Amino acid sequence: MATKNIILTGFMGTGKSTVGKLLAQRLQRPFTDTDALIVQRDGRSIAQIFAEDGELFFRDLERAVALELAQQQALVIATGGRLMLDEDNAEALEASGQVFCLTADPQTILDRIKEDAERPLLNVPNPAERIAQLLEIRRELYGRFPQISTEGKTAVQVADEIILVAGG
């Protein structure tokens, strides 16, 4: 595990960034969040990128970041919720390390993200229903990675579980 990346994927609001930062600290590794890196480089929020240039443009930025990070070692990477649904991204990052999919129940996800205006996919009349729909659509794709539930656990507990499973 010393040089392999640890990649956290999963639906928005499952704790990828929170757990990733803690995991990186515990393992004394650099942490990167793909969404934060895109925002930093582009100079606009994800919502602005979606509004001004569209989802396809954002996915191109995401792919470039994923392929770049896959060339590095010993990182803890938190991906955007859809990044690993793209086969090229998934293959590149999977080859660079261990991928873990963080999970939570739809209501827990909604409770965690309902105050976040930067979630363009949830600007709908019934966000709870939308979360359930998206989770169902993504179930098979997320299912290819080891699942780590964040339900009812602290970030410390989730990080410890990942360290145990990753063999570190």
Buried (B, 14 or more C-beta within 10 A) or exposed (E): EEEBBBBBBBBBBBBBBBBBBBBBEBBEBEBBBBBBBBBEEBEBBBBBBBEEBEEEEBBEBBBEBBBEBBEBEBBBBBBBBBBBBBEEBBBBBBEBBBBBBBBBBBEBBBEBBEEEEBBBBBEEEEBBEBBBEBBEEBEEBBEEBEEBBBEEBEBEEBBBBBBEEBEB
